[in-house]
């Protein structure tokens, strides 16, 4: 389709852009800045109302983007994550609220572009657009030295990863003369490109994809960035860019490099084991809860990589199911972290001692989220882990399954460390932890998602199976 024919299908994205620019203007005239996240939430909901489920793939803007069930799934996922982030932000003291909300609306636009990108150029531009916005959001507390340091580290690591990825893309373009993923796949399938050179370009491109999903050895930025960023931004970074990073990675592997699956599958299995092991082992001694959840996020990326490494029907289903479960679970966990951090003024784990005595609902909710992260039934995290473990066993990646099982035991140790503090360690005082209305709304939504997906997973699985790339 040309540009004019594509515009009607681009309305949700245009609504996001209009909302972002409109809020920047409204910021000058609205005295009550707490209304701005609610207006941003309204923009997200308006965009969702205009989303169309495509009966068949539609190439938009001369094939630079594609509207298919896969991109539709990740558009809904991205918009849902940004909407929940706005709810999280209402109870957090953020300066420059208008700019903050506008940046998140631009981020939602960038994430939807990443999910729909169908050639190397748009993939690169989409990843860079999201990355630049991430650098700004991480350093948003510009008077906080930790926030500035985190933003600088993120920028330096991101620039290096992007440069390596772009180098790989340029070599692939030189080999094939095309940036379209389908045309490149046709040449690889016909044997017109050396298999060894194609694998080299994929390895170089993995630097950029691995950076977005915090895959080892491209994970070094994550703990410092997650600790230094504003907590709502940390919550978002652990799920939003990570989910869309997996979307791009999955599209590239299955659209372009499927012929080489026997080669990159084993490489991803090794990287999966390395990622989950590093994340879990280093999380054990952490005393800062944001840093602990940062390393947990790295380990969760390792589990999701299991499904990508095997890449059978069960594995790809597992990747998408896991991403939904992880989004509900991690956003809910960070909601609880924000409430406790606002009360104590820091993110130390010792603050959770005796939380069950002071705020039993908050302690119970955080316990459910931690159990879901550990993969305990009947919660959403168990469904995600069930699928990726089943895919590894089905694909005869038995070593991967065993290593993942051992890592799950390690992860349970540090998750239950927080639970033990909340229920078995006496509180220093009985002063309850208070939170606003938006907190309880966000907590209810994430709790319902975690419990409902664990007990009634079939509707979620059906939604995922309509979006599969196989």
C-alpha positions in Angstrom: 0.0 0.0 0.0 1.1 3.6 -0.6 1.1 6.3 2.1 -2.5 7.5 1.5 -4.0 4.0 1.5 -2.1 3.1 4.7 -3.2 6.1 6.7 -6.6 4.7 7.8 -4.8 1.8 9.4 -2.3 4.2 11.1 -5.0 6.1 13.0 -4.1 4.5 16.5 -0.5 5.7 16.0 -1.6 9.2 14.9 -3.8 9.4 18.0 -0.7 8.7 20.1 1.3 11.4 18.4 -1.6 14.0 18.6 -2.0 13.2 22.3 1.7 13.6 23.0 2.0 17.0 21.2 -1.4 18.1 22.7 -0.3 17.3 26.3 2.9 19.4 25.8 0.7 22.3 24.9 -1.8 21.7 27.7 1.0 21.6 30.2 1.2 25.4 30.0 -2.4 25.9 30.9 -3.4 23.2 33.4 -2.6 24.0 37.0 -3.4 20.6 38.4 -0.6 18.5 37.0 -2.1 15.3 38.4 -4.6 15.5 35.5 -1.9 15.1 32.9 -1.3 11.3 33.4 -5.1 10.8 33.3 -5.3 12.7 30.0 -2.4 10.5 28.8 -4.3 7.5 29.8 -7.3 8.8 27.9 -5.1 9.1 24.8 -4.0 5.5 25.2 -7.6 4.2 25.5 -8.6 6.3 22.5 -5.8 4.7 20.5 -6.9 1.2 21.7 -10.5 1.9 20.5 -9.3 2.4 16.9 -7.0 -0.6 16.7 -8.2 -3.1 14.0 -7.6 -6.8 14.1 -6.2 -7.7 10.6 -7.8 -10.7 9.0 -4.7 -11.0 6.8 -1.2 -9.3 6.7 -1.4 -5.8 5.3 1.9 -4.2 4.0 1.7 -0.5 5.0 3.7 2.4 3.6 5.2 0.5 0.7 6.0 -2.5 2.9 8.0 -0.7 5.5 5.5 -1.8 8.1 3.2 -4.8 8.2 -0.2 -4.9 10.1 -0.7 -8.6 10.9 -1.9 -10.5 14.0 1.6 -10.5 15.4 2.0 -6.7 15.3 -1.6 -6.3 16.5 -0.7 -8.5 19.6 2.3 -6.4 20.5 0.5 -3.1 19.8 -2.2 -4.1 22.4 0.6 -5.3 24.8 2.6 -2.0 24.4 -0.4 0.2 24.9 -1.6 -1.8 28.0 1.9 -1.5 29.6 2.0 2.2 29.0 -1.5 2.6 30.4 -0.5 0.7 33.6 2.6 2.8 33.9 0.5 6.0 33.9 -1.5 4.5 36.8 1.8 3.7 38.6 3.1 7.2 38.1 0.1 9.0 39.8 1.4 8.1 43.3 5.0 9.0 42.5 6.5 12.4 42.7 7.7 13.3 39.2 8.9 16.7 38.1 7.9 18.2 34.7 4.8 16.0 34.5 3.8 17.3 31.1 7.1 16.3 29.5 7.0 13.0 31.4 3.6 12.0 30.1 4.4 13.2 26.6 7.6 11.1 26.5 5.6 8.0 27.4 3.1 8.7 24.7 5.9 9.0 22.2 7.3 5.8 23.7 4.0 4.0 23.0 4.2 5.2 19.4 7.8 4.0 19.1 7.0 0.6 20.5 4.1 0.1 18.1 6.4 0.9 15.2 8.9 -1.6 16.5 6.3 -4.3 16.5 5.2 -3.6 13.0 8.6 -2.9 11.3 9.2 -5.2 8.4 12.6 -4.1 7.1 16.1 -3.4 8.5 15.9 0.3 8.2 12.6 0.7 10.2 13.7 -1.9 12.8 16.9 0.2 13.4 15.0 3.5 13.5 12.3 2.0 15.8 14.9 0.6 18.3 16.8 3.9 18.3 13.7 6.0 18.8 12.7 3.9 21.8 16.3 3.9 23.1 16.6 7.7 23.0 13.3 8.1 24.8 14.5 5.5 27.4 17.8 7.5 28.0 15.7 10.6 28.7 13.3 8.9 31.0 16.0 7.2 33.0 17.7 10.6 33.6 14.4 12.4 34.3 15.4 13.1 37.9 18.1 15.4 36.7 19.0 16.6 40.3 19.5 13.0 41.4 23.2 11.9 40.8 22.1 8.2 40.5 19.6 9.0 37.9 22.1 11.0 35.8 24.7 8.3 36.2 22.2 5.6 35.1 21.2 7.6 32.1 24.8 8.1 31.0 25.6 4.4 31.4 22.5 3.5 29.5 23.5 5.9 26.7 27.0 4.5 26.4 26.0 0.9 26.4 23.1 1.5 24.0 25.3 3.5 21.6 27.8 0.6 21.4 25.1 -2.0 20.9 23.3 0.0 18.3 26.6 0.6 16.4 27.3 -3.2 16.3 23.8 -4.0 15.2 23.9 -1.4 12.4 27.2 -2.8 11.2 25.6 -6.3 11.0 22.6 -4.8 9.1 24.8 -3.0 6.7 26.7 -6.2 5.9 23.4 -8.0 5.3 22.3 -5.3 3.0 25.6 -5.5 1.1 25.2 -9.2 0.7 21.6 -9.1 -0.5 21.0 -5.7 -1.9 17.8 -5.4 0.1 16.5 -4.2 3.4 13.2 -6.0 3.2 13.0 -9.1 5.6 11.1 -11.2 3.1 13.3 -10.5 0.2 16.4 -11.3 2.3 14.8 -14.6 3.3 14.2 -15.5 -0.3 17.8 -15.0 -1.2 19.0 -17.0 1.9 16.6 -19.8 1.0 17.8 -19.9 -2.6 21.5 -20.2 -1.4 22.5 -16.9 -2.9 24.2 -15.8 0.3 26.9 -17.6 2.2 25.5 -19.3 5.3 28.6 -18.4 7.3 28.3 -14.7 6.4 24.6 -14.7 7.1 25.3 -16.1 10.6 27.9 -13.4 11.2 25.4 -10.6 10.4 22.9 -12.3 12.7 25.4 -12.4 15.5 26.2 -8.7 15.1 22.5 -7.8 15.0 22.0 -9.8 18.2 23.9 -7.1 20.0 21.1 -4.6 19.5 18.3 -7.1 20.2 20.2 -8.5 23.2 20.6 -5.0 24.6 16.9 -4.3 24.5 15.9 -7.6 26.2 18.9 -7.5 28.7 20.3 -10.7 27.4 23.8 -11.7 28.6 26.5 -10.6 27.7 24.6 -7.3 26.8 22.9 -7.0 30.2 25.6 -5.0 32.1 23.6 -1.8 31.9 20.4 -3.1 33.5 21.1 -3.2 37.3 22.5 0.3 37.5 19.9 1.7 35.2 17.0 0.1 37.0 18.3 1.3 40.4 18.9 4.9 39.3 15.8 5.5 37.2 12.6 6.8 38.7 10.7 3.7 39.9 7.8 3.9 37.4 10.3 4.2 34.6 12.2 1.1 36.0 8.9 -0.8 36.1 8.2 0.1 32.5 11.7 -0.6 31.2 11.6 -4.2 32.7 8.5 -5.0 30.6 7.9 -2.6 27.7 11.1 -2.3 25.6 11.9 -5.9 26.6 8.6 -7.2 25.2 9.0 -5.3 21.9 12.7 -6.3 21.8 11.5 -9.9 21.8 8.9 -9.0 19.1 11.6 -7.7 16.7 14.0 -10.5 17.5 11.3 -13.1 16.9 10.2 -11.5 13.6 13.8 -11.3 12.3 14.6 -14.9 13.2 11.4 -16.4 11.8 11.0 -14.1 8.8 14.6 -13.9 7.6 16.8 -16.5 9.3 14.4 -19.5 9.7 16.6 -21.5 7.3 19.5 -21.3 9.8 17.5 -22.3 12.8 19.6 -25.4 13.5 22.6 -23.0 14.0 21.2 -20.1 15.9 18.9 -22.3 18.1 21.8 -23.9 20.0 23.5 -20.5 20.3 20.4 -19.0 21.8 20.1 -22.0 24.2 23.6 -21.2 25.5 22.8 -17.5 25.8 19.6 -18.4 27.6 21.4 -20.5 30.2 24.1 -17.8 30.7 21.5 -15.1 31.0 19.3 -16.8 33.6 22.3 -18.0 35.6 24.0 -14.7 35.8 20.7 -12.9 36.7 19.7 -15.3 39.4 23.1 -15.9 41.1 23.9 -12.2 41.3 20.4 -11.3 42.6 20.9 -13.5 45.7 23.1 -11.1 47.7 21.3 -7.8 46.7 20.0 -5.6 49.5 18.3 -3.0 47.3 14.9 -4.2 46.0 15.0 -2.4 42.7 18.5 -3.8 42.0 17.2 -7.3 43.0 14.3 -7.0 40.6 16.7 -5.7 38.0 18.7 -8.9 38.2 15.4 -10.9 38.3 14.4 -9.2 35.1 17.7 -10.4 33.4 16.9 -13.9 34.6 13.3 -13.7 33.3 14.8 -12.8 29.9 16.8 -16.0 30.0 13.6 -18.1 30.6 11.8 -16.4 27.7 14.8 -17.1 25.5 14.2 -20.8 26.0 11.1 -20.6 23.8 13.0 -18.5 21.2 15.9 -21.0 21.2 13.6 -24.0 20.5 11.3 -22.0 18.2 8.7 -24.8 17.8 5.0 -24.0 18.1 5.1 -24.5 21.9 8.2 -22.3 22.2 6.8 -19.4 20.3 3.5 -19.6 22.1 5.5 -19.7 25.4 7.4 -16.5 24.5 4.2 -14.5 24.0 2.4 -16.1 27.0 5.4 -15.5 29.2 5.5 -11.8 28.1 1.9 -11.2 29.1 2.3 -13.0 32.4 5.6 -11.1 33.1 4.0 -7.7 32.3 1.2 -8.2 34.8 3.5 -9.7 37.5 6.4 -7.2 37.3 4.3 -4.1 37.0 2.3 -5.3 40.1 5.5 -6.0 42.0 6.9 -2.5 41.2 3.6 -0.9 42.4 4.2 -2.5 45.8 7.8 -1.3 45.7 6.7 2.3 45.0 4.3 2.2 47.9 6.9 1.0 50.3 9.6 3.3 48.9 7.3 6.4 49.3 6.8 5.4 52.9 10.4 4.8 53.9 12.2 7.1 51.4 14.6 4.4 50.1 14.5 1.0 48.4 16.3 -1.2 50.9 14.9 -4.7 51.4 15.0 -4.3 55.2 12.0 -2.0 54.9 9.8 -5.0 54.1 10.3 -6.4 57.6 6.9 -6.9 59.3 5.0 -5.5 56.3 2.3 -8.1 56.9 1.5 -6.5 60.3 1.4 -2.9 59.0 -0.2 -3.4 55.6 -1.5 -7.0 55.2 -3.2 -6.4 51.8 0.0 -4.9 50.4 2.1 -7.7 51.8 -0.2 -10.4 50.4 -0.3 -8.8 47.0 3.5 -8.6 46.8 3.7 -12.2 47.9 1.5 -13.2 45.0 3.6 -11.3 42.6 6.8 -12.8 43.9 5.3 -16.3 43.7 4.3 -15.6 40.1 7.8 -14.6 39.3 9.0 -17.8 40.9 6.6 -19.8 38.7 4.4 -21.2 41.5 0.9 -22.4 40.4 -1.9 -21.3 40.0 -0.5 -17.9 39.0 0.3 -16.4 35.6 4.1 -16.9 35.9 3.5 -20.7 36.2 1.7 -20.7 32.8 4.6 -18.9 31.1 7.2 -21.2 32.6 5.2 -24.3 31.8 5.2 -23.4 28.1 8.9 -22.6 27.8 9.9 -25.7 29.8 7.5 -27.8 27.7 9.1 -26.4 24.5 12.6 -27.3 25.7 11.6 -30.9 26.6 9.6 -31.3 23.3 12.6 -30.0 21.3 15.0 -32.3 23.2 16.9 -29.3 24.7 17.2 -31.3 27.9 20.3 -29.6 29.3 18.5 -26.3 28.9 15.5 -27.6 30.8 17.6 -28.9 33.6 19.6 -25.6 33.9 16.4 -23.7 33.9 14.9 -25.9 36.7 18.0 -25.3 38.9 17.8 -21.6 38.2 14.2 -21.6 39.3 15.2 -23.0 42.6 17.8 -20.2 43.1 15.2 -17.6 42.1 12.7 -19.0 44.6 15.4 -18.4 47.3 15.7 -14.7 46.9 12.0 -14.1 46.2 11.1 -16.0 49.4 13.7 -13.9 51.2 11.4 -10.9 50.8 8.4 -13.0 51.8 10.2 -14.2 54.9 10.9 -10.6 55.9 7.3 -9.5 55.4 5.8 -12.4 57.5 8.4 -13.7 59.9 10.5 -10.7 60.9 8.9 -8.2 63.3 8.4 -4.7 62.2 10.3 -1.8 63.8 7.1 0.1 64.1 3.4 -0.4 63.3 2.9 2.7 61.1 0.8 1.6 58.1 1.9 2.2 54.5 -0.6 4.5 52.8 -1.3 4.7 49.1 -3.6 6.7 46.8 -6.6 5.6 44.8 -4.6 5.1 41.6 -2.3 2.6 43.4 -5.2 0.4 44.4 -6.7 0.6 40.9 -3.4 -0.5 39.4 -2.9 -3.1 42.1 -6.3 -4.6 41.4 -5.8 -4.7 37.7 -2.4 -6.4 37.9 -3.6 -8.8 40.7 -6.7 -9.8 38.6 -4.4 -10.4 35.6 -2.0 -12.6 37.5 -4.6 -14.7 39.2 -7.0 -14.9 36.2 -4.3 -15.9 33.8 -3.1 -18.6 36.2 -6.6 -20.1 36.8 -8.2 -19.5 33.4 -5.3 -19.4 30.9 -7.2 -20.5 27.8 -8.5 -17.1 26.7 -5.0 -15.7 26.9 -3.5 -18.7 25.1 -6.1 -18.4 22.4 -5.3 -14.7 21.9 -1.6 -15.5 21.7 -2.1 -18.4 19.2 -3.8 -16.0 16.7 -0.6 -13.9 16.7 1.9 -16.7 16.1 4.8 -16.4 13.6 5.7 -19.9 12.5 
